[in-house]
Amino acid sequence: MVQNQNQLRGLILFSFLAIVLYSCNCHHEGNGYVYDDRTRTPIENARIEIMAAVPGKDTLFPAVYTDSRGFFQYKHNSCNDMVTIYKKNYIGHSLKDMQGDTIYLEYLEGN
């Protein structure tokens, strides 16, 4: 009987912790600048994607794009924090959450 009560307490504690951890809301914010690696000029309209921790979704929406200064800023509530930067004719760049970082994208030769 005592063993059954201990098992029940353990199961209840495990269930409680699992619910608390599962319902955790992760909030991430990031910002930075994107530049051409050769010219050191800002890249406008580079797409910033945050990988989703949601089954069936690849990225979080809406997408974020750099402005005329190459600046971007995002906020999301996903527990995954992988950021990928894309721009046509450039090699994409992935990294963890960003705070004030400057990224230099490499131009694809022959484009």
VEXLUM-308733 format. One record per residue: residue number from 1; residue in three letters; x negated, y negated, z negated of N, C-alpha, C, CB in turn. Coordinates in steps of 0.1 Angstrom, whole numbers, plus 5000, padded with zeros to 4 digits. Each point is the difference from the previous one (the first is absolute). Glycine has a CB too. Example, Ala and Ser with C-alpha at 12.3 -4.5 7.8 and 13.67 -1.06 7.14 Angstrom:
2
<atom nr="1" rest="ala" n_xx="4868" n_yy="5057" n_zz="4922" ca_xx="5009" ca_yy="4988" ca_zz="5000" c_xx="4991" c_yy="4988" c_zz="5000" cb_xx="5019" cb_yy="5012" cb_zz="4988"/>
<atom nr="2" rest="ser" n_xx="4985" n_yy="4977" n_zz="5019" ca_xx="4991" ca_yy="4989" ca_zz="5000" c_xx="5008" c_yy="4989" c_zz="4992" cb_xx="4988" cb_yy="5006" cb_zz="5022"/>
This chain:
111
<atom nr="1" rest="met" n_xx="4992" n_yy="5012" n_zz="5000" ca_xx="5008" ca_yy="4988" ca_zz="5000" c_xx="4991" c_yy="4987" c_zz="5000" cb_xx="5018" cb_yy="5013" cb_zz="4988"/>
<atom nr="2" rest="val" n_xx="4972" n_yy="4987" n_zz="5004" ca_xx="4991" ca_yy="4989" ca_zz="4999" c_xx="4993" c_yy="4998" c_zz="5013" cb_xx="4997" cb_yy="5003" cb_zz="4975"/>
<atom nr="3" rest="gln" n_xx="4999" n_yy="5008" n_zz="5031" ca_xx="4993" ca_yy="4999" ca_zz="5013" c_xx="5009" c_yy="4994" c_zz="5011" cb_xx="4986" cb_yy="5020" cb_zz="4993"/>
<atom nr="4" rest="asn" n_xx="5027" n_yy="4984" n_zz="5007" ca_xx="5009" ca_yy="4995" ca_zz="5010" c_xx="5002" c_yy="4985" c_zz="4998" cb_xx="5012" cb_yy="5022" cb_zz="5000"/>
<atom nr="5" rest="gln" n_xx="4989" n_yy="4973" n_zz="4987" ca_xx="5001" ca_yy="4986" ca_zz="4997" c_xx="4988" c_yy="4992" c_zz="5005" cb_xx="5014" cb_yy="5006" cb_zz="4980"/>
<atom nr="6" rest="asn" n_xx="4974" n_yy="5000" n_zz="5018" ca_xx="4988" ca_yy="4993" ca_zz="5005" c_xx="4999" c_yy="4999" c_zz="5015" cb_xx="4988" cb_yy="5009" cb_zz="4979"/>
<atom nr="7" rest="gln" n_xx="5017" n_yy="5002" n_zz="5027" ca_xx="5000" ca_yy="5000" ca_zz="5015" c_xx="5010" c_yy="4990" c_zz="5005" cb_xx="4994" cb_yy="5024" cb_zz="5000"/>
<atom nr="8" rest="leu" n_xx="5018" n_yy="4975" n_zz="4994" ca_xx="5010" ca_yy="4990" ca_zz="5003" c_xx="4995" c_yy="4986" c_zz="4998" cb_xx="5018" cb_yy="5016" cb_zz="4994"/>
<atom nr="9" rest="arg" n_xx="4975" n_yy="4981" n_zz="4995" ca_xx="4994" ca_yy="4987" ca_zz="4998" c_xx="4990" c_yy="4997" c_zz="5011" cb_xx="5004" cb_yy="5002" cb_zz="4975"/>
<atom nr="10" rest="gly" n_xx="4987" n_yy="5008" n_zz="5028" ca_xx="4990" ca_yy="4997" ca_zz="5010" c_xx="5007" c_yy="4997" c_zz="5014" cb_xx="4984" cb_yy="5016" cb_zz="4987"/>
<atom nr="11" rest="leu" n_xx="5026" n_yy="4992" n_zz="5016" ca_xx="5007" ca_yy="4997" ca_zz="5013" c_xx="5007" c_yy="4987" c_zz="5000" cb_xx="5004" cb_yy="5024" cb_zz="5002"/>
<atom nr="12" rest="ile" n_xx="5002" n_yy="4972" n_zz="4987" ca_xx="5006" ca_yy="4986" ca_zz="4999" c_xx="4989" c_yy="4989" c_zz="5002" cb_xx="5019" cb_yy="5010" cb_zz="4985"/>
<atom nr="13" rest="leu" n_xx="4970" n_yy="4992" n_zz="5008" ca_xx="4989" ca_yy="4990" ca_zz="5001" c_xx="4995" c_yy="4999" c_zz="5014" cb_xx="4994" cb_yy="5005" cb_zz="4976"/>
<atom nr="14" rest="phe" n_xx="5003" n_yy="5007" n_zz="5030" ca_xx="4995" ca_yy="5000" ca_zz="5014" c_xx="5010" c_yy="4993" c_zz="5009" cb_xx="4988" cb_yy="5022" cb_zz="4995"/>
<atom nr="15" rest="ser" n_xx="5025" n_yy="4981" n_zz="5004" ca_xx="5010" ca_yy="4994" ca_zz="5008" c_xx="5001" c_yy="4985" c_zz="4999" cb_xx="5013" cb_yy="5021" cb_zz="4998"/>
<atom nr="16" rest="phe" n_xx="4986" n_yy="4974" n_zz="4989" ca_xx="5000" ca_yy="4986" ca_zz="4997" c_xx="4988" c_yy="4993" c_zz="5007" cb_xx="5012" cb_yy="5005" cb_zz="4978"/>
<atom nr="17" rest="leu" n_xx="4976" n_yy="5001" n_zz="5020" ca_xx="4988" ca_yy="4994" ca_zz="5006" c_xx="5001" c_yy="5000" c_zz="5015" cb_xx="4987" cb_yy="5008" cb_zz="4980"/>
<atom nr="18" rest="ala" n_xx="5018" n_yy="5003" n_zz="5026" ca_xx="5001" ca_yy="5001" ca_zz="5015" c_xx="5009" c_yy="4989" c_zz="5005" cb_xx="4996" cb_yy="5025" cb_zz="4999"/>
<atom nr="19" rest="ile" n_xx="5015" n_yy="4973" n_zz="4994" ca_xx="5010" ca_yy="4989" ca_zz="5004" c_xx="4994" c_yy="4986" c_zz="4999" cb_xx="5019" cb_yy="5015" cb_zz="4993"/>
<atom nr="20" rest="val" n_xx="4974" n_yy="4983" n_zz="4996" ca_xx="4993" ca_yy="4987" ca_zz="4998" c_xx="4990" c_yy="4997" c_zz="5011" cb_xx="5004" cb_yy="5002" cb_zz="4975"/>
<atom nr="21" rest="leu" n_xx="4987" n_yy="5008" n_zz="5028" ca_xx="4990" ca_yy="4998" ca_zz="5009" c_xx="5005" c_yy="4999" c_zz="5015" cb_xx="4985" cb_yy="5013" cb_zz="4985"/>
<atom nr="22" rest="tyr" n_xx="5026" n_yy="4995" n_zz="5018" ca_xx="5006" ca_yy="5000" ca_zz="5013" c_xx="5006" c_yy="4986" c_zz="5003" cb_xx="5004" cb_yy="5025" cb_zz="4999"/>
<atom nr="23" rest="ser" n_xx="5002" n_yy="4969" n_zz="4991" ca_xx="5008" ca_yy="4988" ca_zz="5002" c_xx="4991" c_yy="4988" c_zz="4999" cb_xx="5020" cb_yy="5011" cb_zz="4991"/>
<atom nr="24" rest="cys" n_xx="4967" n_yy="4991" n_zz="5006" ca_xx="4990" ca_yy="4989" ca_zz="5000" c_xx="5001" c_yy="4991" c_zz="5012" cb_xx="4985" cb_yy="5014" cb_zz="4985"/>
<atom nr="25" rest="asn" n_xx="5016" n_yy="4973" n_zz="5014" ca_xx="5000" ca_yy="4991" ca_zz="5012" c_xx="4987" c_yy="4994" c_zz="5001" cb_xx="5025" cb_yy="4996" cb_zz="4997"/>
<atom nr="26" rest="cys" n_xx="4968" n_yy="5008" n_zz="5013" ca_xx="4986" ca_yy="4994" ca_zz="5003" c_xx="5002" c_yy="4988" c_zz="5008" cb_xx="4989" cb_yy="5023" cb_zz="4999"/>
<atom nr="27" rest="his" n_xx="5005" n_yy="4966" n_zz="4997" ca_xx="5001" ca_yy="4987" ca_zz="5007" c_xx="4986" c_yy="4996" c_zz="5004" cb_xx="5020" cb_yy="4993" cb_zz="4987"/>
<atom nr="28" rest="his" n_xx="4978" n_yy="5004" n_zz="5026" ca_xx="4987" ca_yy="4997" ca_zz="5005" c_xx="5002" c_yy="4987" c_zz="5008" cb_xx="4992" cb_yy="5024" cb_zz="5001"/>
<atom nr="29" rest="glu" n_xx="4998" n_yy="4967" n_zz="4998" ca_xx="4999" ca_yy="4988" ca_zz="5008" c_xx="4986" c_yy="4999" c_zz="5006" cb_xx="5017" cb_yy="4988" cb_zz="4985"/>
<atom nr="30" rest="gly" n_xx="4982" n_yy="5007" n_zz="5027" ca_xx="4987" ca_yy="4998" ca_zz="5006" c_xx="5000" c_yy="4989" c_zz="5010" cb_xx="4997" cb_yy="5024" cb_zz="4998"/>
<atom nr="31" rest="asn" n_xx="4991" n_yy="4971" n_zz="5005" ca_xx="4998" ca_yy="4990" ca_zz="5010" c_xx="4986" c_yy="5000" c_zz="5005" cb_xx="5018" cb_yy="4986" cb_zz="4988"/>
<atom nr="32" rest="gly" n_xx="4980" n_yy="5007" n_zz="5023" ca_xx="4986" ca_yy="4999" ca_zz="5005" c_xx="5000" c_yy="4994" c_zz="5014" cb_xx="4994" cb_yy="5020" cb_zz="4987"/>
<atom nr="33" rest="tyr" n_xx="4995" n_yy="4981" n_zz="5019" ca_xx="4998" ca_yy="4994" ca_zz="5013" c_xx="4995" c_yy="5011" c_zz="5010" cb_xx="4996" cb_yy="4977" cb_zz="4990"/>
<atom nr="34" rest="val" n_xx="5007" n_yy="5021" n_zz="5023" ca_xx="4996" ca_yy="5010" ca_zz="5010" c_xx="4993" c_yy="4991" c_zz="5011" cb_xx="5019" cb_yy="5017" cb_zz="4995"/>
<atom nr="35" rest="tyr" n_xx="4968" n_yy="4987" n_zz="5008" ca_xx="4992" ca_yy="4993" ca_zz="5010" c_xx="4994" c_yy="5010" c_zz="5010" cb_xx="4995" cb_yy="4982" cb_zz="4983"/>
<atom nr="36" rest="asp" n_xx="5002" n_yy="5012" n_zz="5029" ca_xx="4993" ca_yy="5007" ca_zz="5010" c_xx="4985" c_yy="5002" c_zz="4995" cb_xx="5016" cb_yy="4991" cb_zz="5019"/>
<atom nr="37" rest="asp" n_xx="4979" n_yy="5021" n_zz="4982" ca_xx="4987" ca_yy="5003" ca_zz="4995" c_xx="4989" c_yy="4993" c_zz="5009" cb_xx="5008" cb_yy="5022" cb_zz="4991"/>
<atom nr="38" rest="arg" n_xx="4994" n_yy="4975" n_zz="5021" ca_xx="4990" ca_yy="4994" ca_zz="5009" c_xx="5000" c_yy="4985" c_zz="4999" cb_xx="5002" cb_yy="5019" cb_zz="5015"/>
<atom nr="39" rest="thr" n_xx="5010" n_yy="4975" n_zz="4986" ca_xx="5001" ca_yy="4986" ca_zz="5001" c_xx="5003" c_yy="4993" c_zz="4986" cb_xx="5009" cb_yy="5003" cb_zz="5023"/>
<atom nr="40" rest="arg" n_xx="4995" n_yy="5005" n_zz="4968" ca_xx="5003" ca_yy="4995" ca_zz="4986" c_xx="5011" c_yy="4991" c_zz="5000" cb_xx="4976" cb_yy="5002" cb_zz="4994"/>
<atom nr="41" rest="thr" n_xx="5033" n_yy="4999" n_zz="5016" ca_xx="5012" ca_yy="4992" ca_zz="5001" c_xx="5012" c_yy="5007" c_zz="4994" cb_xx="4991" cb_yy="4988" cb_zz="5020"/>
<atom nr="42" rest="pro" n_xx="5019" n_yy="5005" n_zz="4975" ca_xx="5012" ca_yy="5007" ca_zz="4995" c_xx="5007" c_yy="5008" c_zz="5010" cb_xx="5002" cb_yy="4982" cb_zz="4983"/>
<atom nr="43" rest="ile" n_xx="5004" n_yy="5029" n_zz="5013" ca_xx="5008" ca_yy="5008" ca_zz="5010" c_xx="5015" c_yy="4998" c_zz="4995" cb_xx="4982" cb_yy="5017" cb_zz="5004"/>
<atom nr="44" rest="glu" n_xx="5025" n_yy="4977" n_zz="5006" ca_xx="5015" ca_yy="4997" ca_zz="4997" c_xx="5008" c_yy="5012" c_zz="5004" cb_xx="4996" cb_yy="4976" cb_zz="5004"/>
<atom nr="45" rest="asn" n_xx="5015" n_yy="5026" n_zz="4989" ca_xx="5010" ca_yy="5011" ca_zz="5003" c_xx="4994" c_yy="5014" c_zz="4998" cb_xx="5011" cb_yy="4984" cb_zz="5015"/>
<atom nr="46" rest="ala" n_xx="4979" n_yy="5018" n_zz="4977" ca_xx="4996" ca_yy="5014" ca_zz="4997" c_xx="5010" c_yy="5006" c_zz="4990" cb_xx="4975" cb_yy="4994" cb_zz="5003"/>
<atom nr="47" rest="arg" n_xx="5029" n_yy="5018" n_zz="5000" ca_xx="5011" ca_yy="5007" ca_zz="4992" c_xx="4994" c_yy="5006" c_zz="4987" cb_xx="5013" cb_yy="5004" cb_zz="5022"/>
<atom nr="48" rest="ile" n_xx="4993" n_yy="4993" n_zz="4967" ca_xx="4995" ca_yy="5006" ca_zz="4987" c_xx="5011" c_yy="5010" c_zz="4996" cb_xx="4988" cb_yy="4979" cb_zz="4993"/>
<atom nr="49" rest="glu" n_xx="5008" n_yy="5034" n_zz="5006" ca_xx="5009" ca_yy="5010" ca_zz="4996" c_xx="4996" c_yy="5006" c_zz="4986" cb_xx="5004" cb_yy="5005" cb_zz="5024"/>
<atom nr="50" rest="ile" n_xx="5006" n_yy="4998" n_zz="4968" ca_xx="4997" ca_yy="5006" ca_zz="4987" c_xx="5006" c_yy="5014" c_zz="5001" cb_xx="5000" cb_yy="4978" cb_zz="4987"/>
<atom nr="51" rest="met" n_xx="4992" n_yy="5032" n_zz="5011" ca_xx="5005" ca_yy="5014" ca_zz="5001" c_xx="5011" c_yy="5002" c_zz="4989" cb_xx="4977" cb_yy="5008" cb_zz="5010"/>
<atom nr="52" rest="ala" n_xx="5033" n_yy="4999" n_zz="4994" ca_xx="5012" ca_yy="5002" ca_zz="4991" c_xx="4998" c_yy="5013" c_zz="4993" cb_xx="5015" cb_yy="4988" cb_zz="5015"/>
<atom nr="53" rest="ala" n_xx="4989" n_yy="5012" n_zz="4972" ca_xx="5000" ca_yy="5012" ca_zz="4992" c_xx="5015" c_yy="5006" c_zz="5000" cb_xx="4980" cb_yy="4991" cb_zz="4985"/>
<atom nr="54" rest="val" n_xx="5026" n_yy="5006" n_zz="5026" ca_xx="5014" ca_yy="5004" ca_zz="5001" c_xx="5001" c_yy="5011" c_zz="5011" cb_xx="5008" cb_yy="4977" cb_zz="4993"/>
<atom nr="55" rest="pro" n_xx="4997" n_yy="5035" n_zz="5004" ca_xx="5001" ca_yy="5011" ca_zz="5009" c_xx="5008" c_yy="4995" c_zz="5013" cb_xx="4999" cb_yy="5017" cb_zz="4981"/>
<atom nr="56" rest="gly" n_xx="4996" n_yy="4986" n_zz="5030" ca_xx="5006" ca_yy="4997" ca_zz="5013" c_xx="4997" c_yy="4986" c_zz="5005" cb_xx="5018" cb_yy="5015" cb_zz="4993"/>
<atom nr="57" rest="lys" n_xx="4975" n_yy="4977" n_zz="5000" ca_xx="4996" ca_yy="4987" ca_zz="5005" c_xx="4985" c_yy="4999" c_zz="5001" cb_xx="5021" cb_yy="4990" cb_zz="4990"/>
<atom nr="58" rest="asp" n_xx="4974" n_yy="5004" n_zz="5020" ca_xx="4985" ca_yy="4998" ca_zz="5002" c_xx="4996" c_yy="4988" c_zz="4993" cb_xx="5001" cb_yy="5012" cb_zz="5021"/>
<atom nr="59" rest="thr" n_xx="5006" n_yy="4977" n_zz="4980" ca_xx="4996" ca_yy="4987" ca_zz="4995" c_xx="5012" c_yy="4993" c_zz="4993" cb_xx="4982" cb_yy="4998" cb_zz="5018"/>
<atom nr="60" rest="leu" n_xx="5014" n_yy="4992" n_zz="4974" ca_xx="5010" ca_yy="4992" ca_zz="4994" c_xx="5004" c_yy="4989" c_zz="5009" cb_xx="4992" cb_yy="5006" cb_zz="4977"/>
<atom nr="61" rest="phe" n_xx="5020" n_yy="4989" n_zz="5023" ca_xx="5005" ca_yy="4989" ca_zz="5008" c_xx="5005" c_yy="4989" c_zz="4992" cb_xx="5005" cb_yy="5016" cb_zz="5018"/>
<atom nr="62" rest="pro" n_xx="4996" n_yy="4972" n_zz="4986" ca_xx="4996" ca_yy="4995" ca_zz="5014" c_xx="4985" c_yy="5000" c_zz="5001" cb_xx="5021" cb_yy="4987" cb_zz="5002"/>
<atom nr="63" rest="ala" n_xx="4974" n_yy="5013" n_zz="5010" ca_xx="4985" ca_yy="4999" ca_zz="5002" c_xx="4996" c_yy="4986" c_zz="4997" cb_xx="5001" cb_yy="5018" cb_zz="5018"/>
<atom nr="64" rest="val" n_xx="4986" n_yy="4981" n_zz="4979" ca_xx="4994" ca_yy="4987" ca_zz="4997" c_xx="4990" c_yy="4997" c_zz="5011" cb_xx="5003" cb_yy="5003" cb_zz="4975"/>
<atom nr="65" rest="tyr" n_xx="4996" n_yy="4985" n_zz="5030" ca_xx="4990" ca_yy="4996" ca_zz="5010" c_xx="4992" c_yy="4988" c_zz="4995" cb_xx="5016" cb_yy="5008" cb_zz="5018"/>
<atom nr="66" rest="thr" n_xx="4972" n_yy="4991" n_zz="4988" ca_xx="4991" ca_yy="4989" ca_zz="4996" c_xx="5005" c_yy="4987" c_zz="5007" cb_xx="4981" cb_yy="5016" cb_zz="4997"/>
<atom nr="67" rest="asp" n_xx="5016" n_yy="4973" n_zz="4997" ca_xx="5004" ca_yy="4987" ca_zz="5006" c_xx="4989" c_yy="4995" c_zz="5009" cb_xx="5015" cb_yy="4995" cb_zz="4980"/>
<atom nr="68" rest="ser" n_xx="4985" n_yy="4992" n_zz="5024" ca_xx="4990" ca_yy="4995" ca_zz="5009" c_xx="4987" c_yy="4999" c_zz="4993" cb_xx="5018" cb_yy="4987" cb_zz="5012"/>
<atom nr="69" rest="arg" n_xx="4981" n_yy="5013" n_zz="4975" ca_xx="4987" ca_yy="4999" ca_zz="4993" c_xx="4995" c_yy="5014" c_zz="4997" cb_xx="5007" cb_yy="4979" cb_zz="4990"/>
<atom nr="70" rest="gly" n_xx="5000" n_yy="5032" n_zz="5015" ca_xx="4997" ca_yy="5014" ca_zz="4997" c_xx="5004" c_yy="5004" c_zz="4986" cb_xx="4981" cb_yy="4997" cb_zz="5015"/>
<atom nr="71" rest="phe" n_xx="5027" n_yy="4995" n_zz="4978" ca_xx="5004" ca_yy="5003" ca_zz="4986" c_xx="5012" c_yy="5008" c_zz="5000" cb_xx="4991" cb_yy="4979" cb_zz="4993"/>
<atom nr="72" rest="phe" n_xx="5010" n_yy="5030" n_zz="4997" ca_xx="5012" ca_yy="5008" ca_zz="4998" c_xx="5002" c_yy="5002" c_zz="4985" cb_xx="4997" cb_yy="5012" cb_zz="5022"/>
<atom nr="73" rest="gln" n_xx="5016" n_yy="4991" n_zz="4974" ca_xx="5003" ca_yy="5003" ca_zz="4986" c_xx="5012" c_yy="5010" c_zz="5000" cb_xx="4992" cb_yy="4976" cb_zz="4993"/>
<atom nr="74" rest="tyr" n_xx="5007" n_yy="5033" n_zz="4998" ca_xx="5011" ca_yy="5010" ca_zz="4999" c_xx="5003" c_yy="5003" c_zz="4985" cb_xx="4994" cb_yy="5009" cb_zz="5023"/>
<atom nr="75" rest="lys" n_xx="5018" n_yy="4996" n_zz="4975" ca_xx="5005" ca_yy="5006" ca_zz="4987" c_xx="5008" c_yy="5012" c_zz="5003" cb_xx="5000" cb_yy="4977" cb_zz="4989"/>
<atom nr="76" rest="his" n_xx="4998" n_yy="5034" n_zz="5003" ca_xx="5008" ca_yy="5012" ca_zz="5002" c_xx="5001" c_yy="5007" c_zz="4987" cb_xx="4992" cb_yy="5002" cb_zz="5024"/>
<atom nr="77" rest="asn" n_xx="5017" n_yy="5007" n_zz="4976" ca_xx="5003" ca_yy="5008" ca_zz="4988" c_xx="4998" c_yy="5015" c_zz="5002" cb_xx="5016" cb_yy="4983" cb_zz="4993"/>
<atom nr="78" rest="ser" n_xx="4973" n_yy="5020" n_zz="5013" ca_xx="4997" ca_yy="5014" ca_zz="5003" c_xx="4988" c_yy="5004" c_zz="4991" cb_xx="5009" cb_yy="4999" cb_zz="5024"/>
<atom nr="79" rest="cys" n_xx="4990" n_yy="5013" n_zz="4972" ca_xx="4989" ca_yy="5005" ca_zz="4992" c_xx="4988" c_yy="5003" c_zz="5009" cb_xx="5016" cb_yy="5009" cb_zz="4983"/>
<atom nr="80" rest="asn" n_xx="4985" n_yy="4990" n_zz="5030" ca_xx="4989" ca_yy="5003" ca_zz="5009" c_xx="4995" c_yy="4986" c_zz="5004" cb_xx="5009" cb_yy="5022" cb_zz="5008"/>
<atom nr="81" rest="asp" n_xx="4978" n_yy="4976" n_zz="4993" ca_xx="4994" ca_yy="4987" ca_zz="5002" c_xx="4990" c_yy="5000" c_zz="5011" cb_xx="5004" cb_yy="4995" cb_zz="4977"/>
<atom nr="82" rest="met" n_xx="4998" n_yy="5013" n_zz="5034" ca_xx="4991" ca_yy="5000" ca_zz="5011" c_xx="5005" c_yy="4990" c_zz="5010" cb_xx="4995" cb_yy="5025" cb_zz="4997"/>
<atom nr="83" rest="val" n_xx="4997" n_yy="4966" n_zz="5007" ca_xx="5003" ca_yy="4989" ca_zz="5009" c_xx="4992" c_yy="5003" c_zz="5013" cb_xx="5004" cb_yy="4983" cb_zz="4981"/>
<atom nr="84" rest="thr" n_xx="5003" n_yy="5015" n_zz="5031" ca_xx="4994" ca_yy="5002" ca_zz="5013" c_xx="5003" c_yy="4987" c_zz="5008" cb_xx="5002" cb_yy="5026" cb_zz="4999"/>
<atom nr="85" rest="ile" n_xx="4988" n_yy="4969" n_zz="5008" ca_xx="5001" ca_yy="4988" ca_zz="5008" c_xx="4998" c_yy="5004" c_zz="5015" cb_xx="4991" cb_yy="4985" cb_zz="4981"/>
<atom nr="86" rest="tyr" n_xx="5018" n_yy="5011" n_zz="5027" ca_xx="5000" ca_yy="5004" ca_zz="5014" c_xx="5001" c_yy="4987" c_zz="5009" cb_xx="5011" cb_yy="5022" cb_zz="4995"/>
<atom nr="87" rest="lys" n_xx="4982" n_yy="4978" n_zz="5016" ca_xx="5001" ca_yy="4989" ca_zz="5010" c_xx="4996" c_yy="5007" c_zz="5013" cb_xx="4995" cb_yy="4981" cb_zz="4984"/>
<atom nr="88" rest="lys" n_xx="5013" n_yy="5016" n_zz="5027" ca_xx="4997" ca_yy="5005" ca_zz="5013" c_xx="4986" c_yy="4996" c_zz="5004" cb_xx="5024" cb_yy="5000" cb_zz="5006"/>
<atom nr="89" rest="asn" n_xx="4969" n_yy="5010" n_zz="5000" ca_xx="4986" ca_yy="4998" ca_zz="5004" c_xx="4990" c_yy="4999" c_zz="4989" cb_xx="5009" cb_yy="4988" cb_zz="5019"/>
<atom nr="90" rest="tyr" n_xx="4995" n_yy="5016" n_zz="4969" ca_xx="4990" ca_yy="5001" ca_zz="4989" c_xx="5001" c_yy="5013" c_zz="4993" cb_xx="5002" cb_yy="4975" cb_zz="4996"/>
<atom nr="91" rest="ile" n_xx="4988" n_yy="5029" n_zz="4997" ca_xx="5000" ca_yy="5013" ca_zz="4993" c_xx="5007" c_yy="4997" c_zz="4986" cb_xx="4979" cb_yy="5008" cb_zz="5011"/>
<atom nr="92" rest="gly" n_xx="5031" n_yy="5000" n_zz="4986" ca_xx="5008" ca_yy="4999" ca_zz="4988" c_xx="4991" c_yy="5001" c_zz="4988" cb_xx="5020" cb_yy="5009" cb_zz="5011"/>
<atom nr="93" rest="his" n_xx="4984" n_yy="4986" n_zz="4978" ca_xx="4992" ca_yy="5000" ca_zz="4987" c_xx="5009" c_yy="5004" c_zz="4989" cb_xx="4984" cb_yy="4983" cb_zz="5009"/>
<atom nr="94" rest="ser" n_xx="5012" n_yy="5027" n_zz="4983" ca_xx="5009" ca_yy="5004" ca_zz="4988" c_xx="4991" c_yy="4998" c_zz="4987" cb_xx="5013" cb_yy="5017" cb_zz="5014"/>
<atom nr="95" rest="leu" n_xx="4994" n_yy="4980" n_zz="4975" ca_xx="4994" ca_yy="4998" ca_zz="4987" c_xx="5010" c_yy="5000" c_zz="4990" cb_xx="4981" cb_yy="4987" cb_zz="5010"/>
<atom nr="96" rest="lys" n_xx="5015" n_yy="5013" n_zz="4977" ca_xx="5009" ca_yy="4999" ca_zz="4989" c_xx="5006" c_yy="4986" c_zz="4999" cb_xx="4987" cb_yy="5018" cb_zz="4988"/>
<atom nr="97" rest="asp" n_xx="5023" n_yy="4980" n_zz="5003" ca_xx="5006" ca_yy="4987" ca_zz="4998" c_xx="4989" c_yy="4989" c_zz="5000" cb_xx="5018" cb_yy="5011" cb_zz="4987"/>
<atom nr="98" rest="met" n_xx="4986" n_yy="4978" n_zz="5018" ca_xx="4991" ca_yy="4989" ca_zz="5002" c_xx="5004" c_yy="4987" c_zz="4992" cb_xx="4996" cb_yy="5009" cb_zz="5023"/>
<atom nr="99" rest="gln" n_xx="4994" n_yy="4985" n_zz="4972" ca_xx="5002" ca_yy="4987" ca_zz="4993" c_xx="4989" c_yy="4990" c_zz="5005" cb_xx="5010" cb_yy="5012" cb_zz="4980"/>
<atom nr="100" rest="gly" n_xx="4993" n_yy="4979" n_zz="5029" ca_xx="4991" ca_yy="4990" ca_zz="5004" c_xx="4989" c_yy="5005" c_zz="5009" cb_xx="5005" cb_yy="4988" cb_zz="4980"/>
<atom nr="101" rest="asp" n_xx="4996" n_yy="5024" n_zz="5026" ca_xx="4990" ca_yy="5006" ca_zz="5008" c_xx="4999" c_yy="4994" c_zz="5014" cb_xx="5002" cb_yy="5021" cb_zz="4987"/>
<atom nr="102" rest="thr" n_xx="4987" n_yy="4979" n_zz="5019" ca_xx="4998" ca_yy="4996" ca_zz="5014" c_xx="4996" c_yy="5013" c_zz="5008" cb_xx="4994" cb_yy="4976" cb_zz="4994"/>
<atom nr="103" rest="ile" n_xx="5014" n_yy="5027" n_zz="5016" ca_xx="4998" ca_yy="5011" ca_zz="5008" c_xx="4995" c_yy="4996" c_zz="5014" cb_xx="5017" cb_yy="5014" cb_zz="4987"/>
<atom nr="104" rest="tyr" n_xx="4973" n_yy="4992" n_zz="5019" ca_xx="4995" ca_yy="4997" ca_zz="5013" c_xx="5003" c_yy="5012" c_zz="5009" cb_xx="4982" cb_yy="4985" cb_zz="4991"/>
<atom nr="105" rest="leu" n_xx="5028" n_yy="5013" n_zz="5018" ca_xx="5003" ca_yy="5011" ca_zz="5010" c_xx="4991" c_yy="5000" c_zz="5011" cb_xx="5024" cb_yy="4999" cb_zz="4993"/>
<atom nr="106" rest="glu" n_xx="4972" n_yy="5014" n_zz="5011" ca_xx="4991" ca_yy="5002" ca_zz="5012" c_xx="5008" c_yy="5000" c_zz="5013" cb_xx="4984" cb_yy="5013" cb_zz="4985"/>
<atom nr="107" rest="tyr" n_xx="5012" n_yy="4979" n_zz="5024" ca_xx="5006" ca_yy="4999" ca_zz="5013" c_xx="4996" c_yy="5012" c_zz="5008" cb_xx="5000" cb_yy="4975" cb_zz="4999"/>
<atom nr="108" rest="leu" n_xx="5010" n_yy="5031" n_zz="5008" ca_xx="4997" ca_yy="5011" ca_zz="5009" c_xx="4995" c_yy="4995" c_zz="5013" cb_xx="5018" cb_yy="5014" cb_zz="4990"/>
<atom nr="109" rest="glu" n_xx="4969" n_yy="4990" n_zz="5013" ca_xx="4994" ca_yy="4995" ca_zz="5013" c_xx="5007" c_yy="5006" c_zz="5012" cb_xx="4978" cb_yy="4999" cb_zz="4988"/>
<atom nr="110" rest="gly" n_xx="5023" n_yy="4993" n_zz="5023" ca_xx="5006" ca_yy="5004" ca_zz="5012" c_xx="5015" c_yy="4997" c_zz="5000" cb_xx="4983" cb_yy="5018" cb_zz="5002"/>
<atom nr="111" rest="asn" n_xx="5022" n_yy="4975" n_zz="4989" ca_xx="5014" ca_yy="4996" ca_zz="5000" c_xx="5002" c_yy="4985" c_zz="5004" cb_xx="5005" cb_yy="5017" cb_zz="4982"/>
